Amino acid sequence: MNLENRFMSFSSESKKVFTDACKTSFTLFKIMIPVSIIVKILIICGIVEILAGYLSPVMNVVGLPGDFGLVWGTAMITNIYGGLIVFFNLSNANSYSVAQVTVLATMMLISHTFPIEVRIAQKAGVRARFTILFRFINAVIIGGILSFIFLYFNIFQEESKILWQPGITNPTLTQWGIGELRNYAMIFLIIFSLLVLIRVLKNIGVIEKLNIALEPGLKFLGMSKNAAPLAIIGLTLGISYGGGLIIREVKEKALSKKDAFLSLSMMGLSHSLIEDTILMVAIGASLVGILFARIVFTIAIMVILIQIINRASSKTFDRFFSKNN
C-alpha cells in the first residue's frame, strides 16, 4: 500500500471512530443531561434527606450509624463524590472505625448514581426495577456480611484515617453547571480514546487473543467472548463507559440480549475498580472489603444469577429482566 492509500485509509478510519464516538456520547448525553438536571432539582427540594430517613434503619441492620443513611442516600441519588461530601461533613464531628468506613464504602460502590446508571442499563435492555433492586439488595447483603465478619473476628476496629477531602463541597449553580460540562467533555474524550484503542487492538489481533483467553471465564459467568472487551472497560473504568459502548453494540446487533444483561449485572456489582477503589482507600476503607470481597461476592452472585436465567423461559426473562428498546 502506497503512502497516499495509507493516508486515505487512516483518514477514513479516523472519521469513522470520531463519528462512532459522537454517536455513543450523544446517546449517553441524552440520558445524563436531563437526569442530572432533575437530580439537581430533587436535591434542592430536599428529596435526599427524605430518602435518608428511610435508609437509617437499613444502616442499623448492617451495623452502621443511622446518619450514614444520608451518605448512602446522597450517593445513590447523585454520585459517589456527593456521598463523600456528606461523609466528610459527618466525620468532622465524629470518628469511625476502618470496619464501618469499609462497609459503607463497599455499599456505596455497588449502589450509587442510580438515576444515570439505571437509565443507561435500561437503554441497553435491562429493566430498571431489576437493576435498582439487584444493586440495592446486594449492597445490603454484602454490607451485612462484612459487618458481621469484622465484628466477629474483631478486625478493622481501629479508627480510620482520611487521606483526601474534596475541594468545593457546596457548589453554586454556576459552578455545578461548569463542572457538568467538564464531565461531559471528559466522557467524550475517554469514549473516543477507548474506541481508538479497541480499533487498534482489533487490527493487530489483540482483541481476538483477549477473547480467547477470557472465553473460559466469561463462559463460566454465562457470557460469550463478544462481551469481553466491553465488560473489561466497565469493570475497570465504569458503567458510563462500558454501558455506553454496550448500548452501541446492542443497537448494532453485535451483542445478544443475554450478554448485555449479564455484562451490566456484573458491572452493577463491580465497576470502576481502579478509580473508585483508590478513592475509597483515601477515605480510610480497607481493600479487603472494597476490592477483594466485592470481586468474590460479584462472582458468587453472578453464578447464582446465571442459574436463575438459564432456568427461566424467554417470556419470563423478558418480563422480569430484559426489555426491548
Secondary structure, 3 states (H helix, E strand, C coil): CCHHHHHHHHHHHHHHHHHHHHHHHHHHHHHHHHHHHHHHHHHHCCHHHHHHHHHHHHHHHCCCCCCHHHHHHHHHHCCHHHHHHHHHHHHCCCCCEHHHHHHHHHHHHHCCCHHHHHHHHHHCCECHHHHHHHHHHHHHHHHHHHHHHHHHCCCCCCECCCCCCCCCCCCCHHHHHHHHHHHHHHHHHHHHHHHHHHHHHHHCCHHHHHHHHHHHHHHHCCCCHHHHHHHHHHHHCCHHHHHHHHHHHHHCCCCCHHHHHHHHHHHHHCCCCCHHHHHHHHCCCCHHHHHHHHHHHHHHHHHHHHHHHHHCCHHHHHHHCECCC
